Amino acid sequence: MDSSLWANALKLLKFDTSIEQFTYDSILCKMKVAFYDNDVIVLSARDEFSLGLVKGQKLGKTLQNAINTAAGSPVSVKFVLEGDDNAVQASVNSEKKAIRTEKNAAPVNGLTNEFTFDNFVVGDCNRFAHASAVSVASNPGQKQRNPFYLWGNSGLGKTHLMKAIGNSVLSQFPDKRVIYTTCEAFTNAFVACLGSQKYEAFRNKYRTVDVLLIDDIQFLIGKQGVQTEFFNTFESLINSGKQIVITCDKAPSNLTELDNRLISRFQDGIMFDVQPPDFETRKAIFLKKLSNDNISLPDDIINYICENITTNIRQLNGAYNTLSSYVTLANGELSLDDVQKILAPLLTPNDKKYLTPDIIINAVSKYYGISPDKITSKSRTSDVANARNVAMYLCRDYLVLTYEKIGSIFGGRKHSTVMNGCNNVDENQDLKKDSEEIIKLIT
């Protein structure tokens, strides 16, 4: 058993004038280390008298302070009678449980059961992001998925997936420390530490975790000091094999005002564009809410709502909350006409319904002077590839189609191929201008 910590603590206690020489020589020096690791040390006393003395409030606190000083960090100290192995094990178990509770108390704040993988509705729009999130939670810190970067518009489920990772890690690995924070909270904490000069406390909070979940990283833009601090935190965690999960409203390459070092680091892991939910996913989410509240609605009402709310899940939740209140008041007797009037302030019928993939492909074909067949063909020439990327981009943003469905329309292309093609348009100002002109021509 490693007793160097106790030996160093004894050296400090020797010069403590509050401890009598008899106590030091006959009791403290006779104590042994029954157990020790980084969090807990158990010391055994020779007899009941010695045990009662060291467990006393004054002497016990003095020993605790000496051990913490010798260790350079907090260590929980327990005392048992020499030879009582059961007491040693019981002390270790109880103290370890208390430490786990203390370590996870702050991180769990914000990681409620509301956000788990079990209640996340999976559809074509988020299937790959969900599968990778589950993998990250099962193997946090794995180099190939670190950092795990989720991006997309507000209300698409990025935060849900992020918090689900945190909850899953805590469930599978109770000893791991997880912190969920927003970029704004991180910034405020850093500004507060500048005022109080408590840099170590701030850095210990964020750099000693096993999993750091940070939401809305785009708010680092314009805050150079915070960017530097986050970069150093990022490097410290990555180099220690700890997991980082980030959400943002943009792809890393579009965060042009952010420190290039951070952009480079964000691109070094795995990135997923979380898309707006397609009709099937929206309907699945809505039906799950109805089932949870034991509410029944006709299919034409459900379809009307899910067809006309295409932007994000929060808007769908708002429509559901409003409608469910009326269902209770009307005892479930609501017609489609009633629903249209109730939800009129929240939504308008989808004015893009008349658009189809064929209309978009034909418009792109005329704009670039390339036949529709070539756009959906296997051709990889730059002019055809650019036209194809613009067409796929318009299908994604204006028809709210998933990458899988777009891929099937454009010659059976893979999810990753379609995503990269759309990203190319996002990052190319000329192609974005072309896409805007094409939409003007269509409308």
C-alpha positions as CSV (number, residue, x, y, z in Angstrom):
1,M,0.0,0.0,0.0
2,D,1.4,3.4,-1.0
3,S,2.0,5.3,2.2
4,S,4.1,8.2,0.8
5,L,1.1,10.6,1.1
6,W,0.6,9.9,4.8
7,A,4.4,10.1,5.4
8,N,4.5,13.6,3.8
9,A,1.4,14.6,5.8
10,L,3.2,13.5,9.0
11,K,6.1,15.7,8.2
12,L,3.7,18.7,8.0
13,L,1.9,17.6,11.2
14,K,5.3,17.4,13.1
15,F,5.5,21.2,12.9
16,D,1.9,21.8,13.9
17,T,2.0,23.4,17.4
18,S,-1.6,22.5,18.1
19,I,-0.6,18.8,18.2
20,E,1.0,17.5,21.5
21,Q,4.2,15.5,21.1
22,F,2.7,12.5,22.9
23,T,-0.2,12.5,20.4
24,Y,2.2,12.7,17.5
25,D,4.6,10.0,18.6
26,S,2.2,7.5,20.2
27,I,-0.9,7.8,18.0
28,L,-0.3,9.5,14.6
29,C,3.1,7.9,13.9
30,K,1.6,4.5,14.7
31,M,-1.3,4.9,12.2
32,K,-1.1,2.9,8.9
33,V,-2.6,3.4,5.4
34,A,-5.3,0.8,4.9
35,F,-6.4,2.1,1.5
36,Y,-5.4,4.9,-0.8
37,D,-6.2,6.2,-4.3
38,N,-6.5,9.7,-5.8
39,D,-9.8,10.4,-4.1
40,V,-9.9,8.5,-0.8
41,I,-7.4,7.5,1.9
42,V,-8.3,5.2,4.8
43,L,-6.1,5.3,7.9
44,S,-6.2,2.6,10.6
45,A,-5.6,3.3,14.3
46,R,-4.1,0.8,16.8
47,D,-7.0,0.9,19.4
48,E,-10.3,2.4,20.2
49,F,-8.8,5.3,22.2
50,S,-6.6,6.3,19.3
51,L,-9.5,6.0,16.8
52,G,-11.8,8.1,18.9
53,L,-9.1,10.8,19.2
54,V,-8.3,11.1,15.5
55,K,-12.0,11.1,14.6
56,G,-12.5,14.1,16.9
57,Q,-13.6,17.2,15.2
58,K,-10.5,19.3,15.9
59,L,-7.8,16.7,15.2
60,G,-9.6,15.1,12.4
61,K,-9.9,18.4,10.6
62,T,-6.1,19.1,11.2
63,L,-5.3,15.7,9.6
64,Q,-7.6,16.4,6.7
65,N,-5.9,19.7,6.0
66,A,-2.4,18.2,6.2
67,I,-3.3,15.4,3.8
68,N,-4.9,17.8,1.3
69,T,-1.8,20.0,1.4
70,A,0.5,17.0,0.9
71,A,-1.6,15.7,-2.0
72,G,-2.0,19.1,-3.6
73,S,-5.7,18.4,-4.2
74,P,-8.8,17.4,-2.1
75,V,-8.7,13.8,-0.7
76,S,-11.4,12.3,1.5
77,V,-10.0,10.9,4.8
78,K,-11.6,8.1,6.7
79,F,-10.5,6.4,9.9
80,V,-11.0,2.7,11.0
81,L,-9.7,0.3,13.6
82,E,-6.6,-1.6,12.6
83,G,-7.5,-5.1,11.2
84,D,-11.1,-4.3,10.5
85,D,-11.2,-5.1,6.8
86,N,-15.0,-4.8,6.6
87,A,-14.9,-1.3,7.9
88,V,-12.2,-0.4,5.4
89,Q,-14.3,-1.6,2.5
90,A,-17.5,0.0,3.8
91,S,-15.6,3.4,4.2
92,V,-14.3,3.2,0.7
93,N,-17.6,2.3,-0.9
94,S,-19.6,5.0,1.0
95,E,-17.0,7.7,0.2
96,K,-16.7,6.7,-3.4
97,K,-20.5,7.0,-3.8
98,A,-20.5,10.4,-2.1
99,I,-17.8,11.6,-4.4
100,R,-19.6,10.4,-7.5
101,T,-22.7,12.2,-6.3
102,E,-20.8,15.4,-5.7
103,K,-19.0,15.2,-9.0
104,N,-22.1,14.6,-11.0
105,A,-24.4,17.0,-9.1
106,A,-23.4,20.1,-11.1
107,P,-23.2,18.4,-14.5
108,V,-26.5,16.7,-14.1
109,N,-28.1,20.1,-13.7
110,G,-29.5,20.6,-17.1
111,L,-29.2,17.0,-18.2
112,T,-32.7,16.0,-17.2
113,N,-34.5,12.8,-18.3
114,E,-36.3,15.0,-20.8
115,F,-33.5,14.6,-23.3
116,T,-32.5,11.0,-24.0
117,F,-31.9,8.7,-26.9
118,D,-35.1,6.8,-26.0
119,N,-37.4,9.8,-26.6
120,F,-35.5,11.1,-29.7
121,V,-37.5,10.4,-32.8
122,V,-35.2,9.1,-35.6
123,G,-35.9,9.8,-39.2
124,D,-34.0,10.0,-42.5
125,C,-33.2,13.6,-41.6
126,N,-31.1,12.7,-38.5
127,R,-30.4,9.0,-38.8
128,F,-26.7,9.3,-39.3
129,A,-26.3,12.0,-36.6
130,H,-28.2,9.9,-34.1
131,A,-26.2,6.7,-34.8
132,S,-22.9,8.6,-34.4
133,A,-24.2,10.3,-31.2
134,V,-25.0,6.8,-29.7
135,S,-21.5,5.6,-30.7
136,V,-19.9,8.7,-29.1
137,A,-21.8,8.1,-25.9
138,S,-20.6,4.4,-25.8
139,N,-17.0,5.3,-26.5
140,P,-16.3,8.9,-25.3
141,G,-13.0,10.3,-26.2
142,Q,-12.4,8.1,-29.3
143,K,-10.1,10.1,-31.6
144,Q,-12.1,9.5,-34.8
145,R,-15.2,11.2,-33.3
146,N,-13.6,13.9,-31.3
147,P,-14.8,16.6,-31.4
148,F,-18.4,15.7,-32.3
149,Y,-19.8,18.7,-34.1
150,L,-23.5,19.1,-34.9
151,W,-24.7,22.1,-37.0
152,G,-27.9,23.3,-38.4
153,N,-30.7,25.8,-37.9
154,S,-32.3,26.4,-34.5
155,G,-34.9,23.9,-33.3
156,L,-33.8,20.8,-35.2
157,G,-32.8,18.6,-32.3
158,K,-29.1,19.4,-31.9
159,T,-29.3,20.2,-28.2
160,H,-31.5,17.1,-27.6
161,L,-28.8,14.9,-29.2
162,M,-26.1,16.6,-27.2
163,K,-27.8,16.2,-23.9
164,A,-28.8,12.6,-24.8
165,I,-25.0,11.9,-25.2
166,G,-24.4,13.4,-21.7
167,N,-27.2,11.3,-20.1
168,S,-26.1,8.2,-21.8
169,V,-22.5,8.6,-20.7
170,L,-23.6,9.1,-17.1
171,S,-25.7,6.0,-17.3
172,Q,-23.0,3.8,-18.8
173,F,-20.0,5.3,-16.9
174,P,-21.1,6.6,-13.5
175,D,-17.6,7.7,-12.6
176,K,-17.2,10.0,-15.6
177,R,-17.7,13.7,-15.1
178,V,-20.0,15.4,-17.7
179,I,-20.6,19.1,-18.0
180,Y,-23.3,20.7,-20.3
181,T,-23.0,24.4,-20.8
182,T,-23.9,27.0,-23.4
183,C,-21.3,29.2,-25.0
184,E,-23.0,32.2,-23.3
185,A,-22.6,30.6,-19.9
186,F,-19.0,29.7,-20.6
187,T,-18.3,33.3,-21.6
188,N,-20.0,34.7,-18.5
189,A,-18.1,32.3,-16.2
190,F,-14.8,33.4,-17.9
191,V,-15.7,37.1,-17.5
192,A,-16.5,36.5,-13.8
193,C,-13.2,34.7,-13.2
194,L,-11.4,37.7,-14.8
195,G,-13.0,39.9,-12.1
196,S,-12.3,37.6,-9.2
197,Q,-8.9,36.4,-10.4
198,K,-10.1,32.8,-9.7
199,Y,-8.5,31.3,-12.9
200,E,-7.7,27.9,-11.4
201,A,-11.3,27.3,-10.2
202,F,-12.6,28.2,-13.7
203,R,-10.1,26.0,-15.5
204,N,-10.5,23.1,-13.1
205,K,-14.2,23.1,-13.7
206,Y,-13.9,22.8,-17.5
207,R,-10.5,21.0,-18.0
208,T,-11.0,18.1,-15.5
209,V,-14.2,16.7,-17.1
210,D,-14.5,13.6,-19.1
211,V,-17.1,15.0,-21.5
212,L,-17.7,18.6,-22.3
213,L,-21.0,19.5,-24.0
214,I,-21.0,23.1,-25.3
215,D,-24.0,24.6,-27.1
216,D,-24.1,27.4,-29.7
217,I,-20.4,27.8,-30.2
218,Q,-21.1,30.6,-32.8
219,F,-21.4,33.0,-29.9
220,L,-17.6,32.9,-29.5
221,I,-17.4,35.2,-32.5
222,G,-16.2,38.7,-31.6
223,K,-14.9,37.5,-28.2
224,Q,-11.2,37.1,-28.7
225,G,-10.2,36.5,-25.1
226,V,-12.9,33.9,-24.6
227,Q,-11.8,32.2,-27.9
228,T,-8.2,31.9,-26.6
229,E,-9.5,30.4,-23.3
230,F,-11.8,28.0,-25.1
231,F,-9.0,27.0,-27.5
232,N,-6.7,26.2,-24.5
233,T,-9.5,24.2,-22.8
234,F,-10.2,22.4,-26.1
235,E,-6.5,21.4,-26.5
236,S,-6.2,20.3,-22.9
237,L,-9.3,18.0,-23.1
238,I,-8.4,16.6,-26.5
239,N,-4.8,15.9,-25.5
240,S,-6.1,14.1,-22.4
241,G,-8.4,11.9,-24.5
242,K,-11.6,13.5,-23.2
243,Q,-14.7,13.9,-25.3
244,I,-16.0,17.3,-26.7
245,V,-19.4,17.8,-28.2
246,I,-20.3,21.1,-29.9
247,T,-23.4,22.5,-31.6
248,C,-23.5,25.5,-33.9
249,D,-25.8,27.1,-36.4
250,K,-23.2,26.9,-39.2
251,A,-20.6,24.5,-40.6
252,P,-17.1,25.2,-39.3
253,S,-16.0,26.5,-42.7
254,N,-18.7,29.2,-42.5
255,L,-17.5,30.5,-39.2
256,T,-15.2,32.9,-41.0
257,E,-15.0,35.4,-38.1
258,L,-13.7,32.8,-35.7
259,D,-10.1,32.1,-34.9
260,N,-8.7,29.8,-37.7
261,R,-7.1,27.5,-35.0
262,L,-10.6,26.7,-33.7
263,I,-12.1,26.2,-37.1
264,S,-9.3,23.7,-37.9
265,R,-9.8,21.8,-34.6
266,F,-13.6,21.6,-35.2
267,Q,-13.0,20.0,-38.6
268,D,-10.6,17.4,-37.2
269,G,-13.4,15.2,-35.7
270,I,-16.7,14.3,-37.1
271,M,-19.4,16.8,-38.4
272,F,-23.1,16.4,-39.1
273,D,-25.5,18.7,-40.7
274,V,-28.8,18.2,-38.8
275,Q,-31.6,18.9,-41.3
276,P,-35.2,20.0,-40.9
277,P,-37.4,17.0,-40.2
278,D,-39.1,15.5,-43.2
279,F,-42.9,14.9,-43.2
280,E,-42.6,11.3,-41.9
281,T,-40.4,12.4,-39.0
282,R,-42.6,15.4,-38.2
283,K,-45.6,13.1,-38.2
284,A,-43.9,10.5,-36.0
285,I,-43.0,13.2,-33.5
286,F,-46.5,14.5,-33.4
287,L,-48.1,11.0,-33.0
288,K,-45.7,10.3,-30.1
289,K,-46.9,13.4,-28.4
290,L,-50.5,12.5,-28.9
291,S,-49.8,9.0,-27.6
292,N,-48.0,10.3,-24.5
293,D,-51.0,12.5,-23.6
294,N,-53.6,9.9,-24.7
295,I,-55.1,12.3,-27.3
296,S,-56.7,11.1,-30.5
297,L,-57.1,13.3,-33.6
298,P,-58.3,12.5,-37.1
299,D,-55.6,11.8,-39.7
300,D,-56.5,14.7,-41.9
301,I,-55.8,17.1,-39.0
302,I,-52.5,15.5,-38.2
303,N,-51.5,15.6,-41.8
304,Y,-52.5,19.2,-42.2
305,I,-50.3,20.2,-39.2
306,C,-47.3,18.1,-40.3
307,E,-47.5,19.2,-43.9
308,N,-47.6,22.9,-43.0
309,I,-44.9,23.0,-40.3
310,T,-41.6,22.4,-42.0
311,T,-39.1,24.8,-40.3
312,N,-38.3,23.1,-37.0
313,I,-39.4,20.9,-34.2
314,R,-40.0,23.8,-31.8
315,Q,-42.6,25.2,-34.1
316,L,-44.3,21.8,-34.2
317,N,-44.1,21.6,-30.4
318,G,-45.8,25.0,-30.1
319,A,-48.6,24.0,-32.5
320,Y,-49.1,20.8,-30.5
321,N,-49.2,22.6,-27.1
322,T,-51.8,25.1,-28.4
323,L,-53.9,22.5,-30.1
324,S,-53.9,20.1,-27.1
325,S,-55.3,22.8,-24.9
326,Y,-58.2,23.3,-27.3
327,V,-58.8,19.6,-27.5
328,T,-59.3,19.4,-23.8
329,L,-61.7,22.4,-23.8
330,A,-63.7,20.9,-26.8
331,N,-63.7,17.4,-25.4
332,G,-61.9,16.2,-28.5
333,E,-64.5,17.5,-30.9
334,L,-62.4,19.6,-33.3
335,S,-62.8,19.8,-37.1
336,L,-60.1,20.6,-39.6
337,D,-61.7,24.0,-40.1
338,D,-61.4,24.6,-36.3
339,V,-57.7,23.6,-36.4
340,Q,-56.9,25.9,-39.3
341,K,-58.4,28.8,-37.4
342,I,-56.7,28.0,-34.1
343,L,-53.3,27.6,-35.7
344,A,-53.5,30.4,-38.2
345,P,-51.3,32.7,-36.1
346,L,-48.6,29.9,-35.9
347,L,-48.5,28.7,-39.4
348,T,-49.5,29.4,-43.0
349,P,-50.1,26.7,-45.6
350,N,-46.9,25.7,-47.3
351,D,-46.5,28.0,-50.2
352,K,-43.7,25.8,-51.7
353,K,-45.9,22.8,-52.2
354,Y,-46.1,23.4,-55.9
355,L,-42.3,23.0,-56.2
356,T,-41.1,19.5,-57.2
357,P,-37.7,18.0,-57.8
358,D,-38.4,17.9,-61.6
359,I,-39.3,21.6,-61.6
360,I,-36.0,22.5,-59.8
361,I,-33.9,20.2,-62.1
362,N,-35.5,21.7,-65.2
363,A,-34.9,25.2,-64.0
364,V,-31.3,24.5,-63.2
365,S,-30.9,22.8,-66.6
366,K,-32.2,25.9,-68.4
367,Y,-30.1,28.3,-66.3
368,Y,-26.8,26.5,-67.0
369,G,-27.6,25.1,-70.4
370,I,-27.1,21.5,-69.3
371,S,-29.7,18.8,-70.1
372,P,-31.6,17.4,-67.1
373,D,-30.3,13.9,-67.9
374,K,-26.7,15.1,-67.4
375,I,-27.6,16.7,-64.1
376,T,-28.8,13.3,-62.7
377,S,-26.1,11.3,-64.5
378,K,-22.8,10.0,-63.2
379,S,-20.8,12.8,-65.0
380,R,-18.2,14.5,-62.8
381,T,-17.2,17.4,-65.1
382,S,-17.0,20.6,-63.1
383,D,-19.9,22.4,-65.0
384,V,-22.2,19.4,-64.5
385,A,-21.1,18.9,-60.9
386,N,-21.8,22.5,-60.0
387,A,-25.2,22.4,-61.6
388,R,-26.0,19.2,-59.8
389,N,-24.9,20.6,-56.5
390,V,-27.1,23.7,-56.9
391,A,-30.1,21.5,-57.8
392,M,-29.5,19.2,-54.8
393,Y,-29.0,22.3,-52.6
394,L,-32.4,23.7,-53.7
395,C,-34.1,20.4,-53.1
396,R,-32.7,20.4,-49.6
397,D,-33.6,24.0,-48.7
398,Y,-36.8,24.5,-50.6
399,L,-38.4,21.1,-50.6
400,V,-37.0,20.1,-47.2
401,L,-36.0,16.7,-48.5
402,T,-33.5,14.5,-46.7
403,Y,-30.1,13.7,-48.2
404,E,-31.2,10.1,-48.8
405,K,-34.2,11.1,-50.8
406,I,-32.2,13.7,-52.8
407,G,-29.6,11.0,-53.5
408,S,-32.2,8.7,-54.9
409,I,-33.5,11.5,-57.2
410,F,-30.0,12.3,-58.4
411,G,-28.9,8.9,-59.7
412,G,-28.7,6.9,-56.5
413,R,-26.0,9.0,-54.8
414,K,-24.9,8.4,-51.2
415,H,-25.9,10.5,-48.2
416,S,-22.4,11.8,-47.8
417,T,-22.1,12.8,-51.5
418,V,-25.3,14.8,-51.4
419,M,-24.3,16.5,-48.1
420,N,-20.8,17.5,-49.5
421,G,-22.5,18.8,-52.7
422,C,-24.9,21.0,-50.6
423,N,-22.0,22.2,-48.4
424,N,-20.1,23.2,-51.6
425,V,-22.9,25.6,-52.5
426,D,-23.1,26.9,-48.9
427,E,-19.4,27.7,-49.1
428,N,-19.3,29.1,-52.7
429,Q,-20.8,32.6,-53.0
430,D,-21.1,32.4,-56.8
431,L,-23.1,29.2,-56.6
432,K,-25.3,30.6,-53.8
433,K,-26.1,33.6,-56.0
434,D,-26.9,31.3,-58.9
435,S,-29.3,29.3,-56.6
436,E,-31.0,32.6,-55.6
437,E,-31.4,33.6,-59.3
438,I,-32.9,30.2,-60.2
439,I,-35.5,30.4,-57.4
440,K,-36.5,33.9,-58.6
441,L,-37.0,32.5,-62.1
442,I,-39.1,29.7,-60.8
443,T,-41.3,31.9,-58.6
